[in-house]
Amino acid sequence: MRAQKKRTLIEERICLEAELLRQLEHPNIIGFRGFAKGGDENASILAMELGGKSLGDIIMARIEAEEDFVVPEPFQAKVIQKVAYDVGKALEYLHEKKKILHGDVKSANVLIFGNFDMAKLCDFGVARKIKDNGEIEGVYAATQLWTPMEALKSQKRK
């Protein structure tokens, strides 16, 4: 019974993510391609644009490739600037145009295309609508270390 309840929660979150992604169209946000709700035996399927590697995986690969106790070379400033700019544009679109809080911005949720040609934000599983008064709708639940300021303020008011 517990597994069924957990699956229901996961299915519900995938449905919400699909509905949200369906509304988004921005070059720095992973593209929505389709959604199929599963039956009793089949899981729901959320189809998205084919992505690049996550920034988190790229960072870890660099660290693992270095010899023990040797700090890897830092990324070039233009690469850091490009990723920050692309993620910033995605967040500006979400916050200003769509009134959505991503809620889990971290290196694992930033996809890098080509040789840092473009960065795209992905994983909208915990995203929430931002109300006109600045509070977020629903309960925020995501990676605690990456809790955005808006979620902290909204939780404090309740």
PyMOL commands that set and color helices and strands:
alter all, ss='L'
color gray80, all
select helices_A, chain A and resi 2-22+55-65+77-97+107-109+144-146+149-157
alter helices_A, ss='H'
color red, helices_A
select strands_A, chain A and resi 32-36+45-48+53-54+100-101+110-113+118-121+128-129
alter strands_A, ss='S'
color yellow, strands_A
deselect
rebuild
show_as cartoon
